[in-house]
Amino acid sequence: MPGHTARPDRSRPDNVLAHRWAPGDVVLWDNACVLHRADHSAVVGDRVMHRGMVASHVA
């Protein structure tokens, strides 16, 4: 992103989730506050991703 600099604390081991996929797994994350990187080197077969959005309601 233009104007943004990488922060080393974002990739510290205590801030990283490394998930080992198994059939039937579902993983959710909030793109507004999470950096996402996928390693597809060990992927066998198809991977299906769906994007969902939650609308906010202000009373």
N, C-alpha and C positions, 0 to 999 in steps of 0.2 A: 504494500500500500504506500503510495507516495506520502512523504512527510512523517512516516512512522519508522521507528527504529526498533530492532529486535532487543528484547530484554532477556538477558541470560537466565534469570530466575524462572522464566516460563518453561524451560526444559530440564530443570533440576529433577532428579529421580522421584522426589516426593511430590512433584506436580505432574507426573506423567502416568497415564493409564495405558498399559500395553495389554491388549485383550487377545487371548488365543481363541479364535473362532471355533465353534462346534455347531453342528446342524441344529437349527431351531433357535439360535441365539438372536437376541434383539438388543441393540445398544442405542441409547438416546443421548444426545448432547445439545447444548444450547449454543448455536453458532455466534450469538451476540457476545459471549464471554469465554469461548474456548477456541484455542488454536487446534486445528485438525490436520493430521498428516497420516496417510495410509501407506503401508508397505504391502504391495501386491505381489511380491516375489514368490510367496508360497501359496497363493490362491489357486485352487483347483476347482474348476466348475464355474457356474454362474454366481454372481453376487447381485442381489436386488436391493436397491435403496429407494426409499420413499421420503419425500420432503413433506413435513407437516408444519403448519403455522398456527399459532394461537393468537387470536385477536384479544386485545385488552378492552376492558369495559370500564369507563370512568363514570361514576355515578354523580 
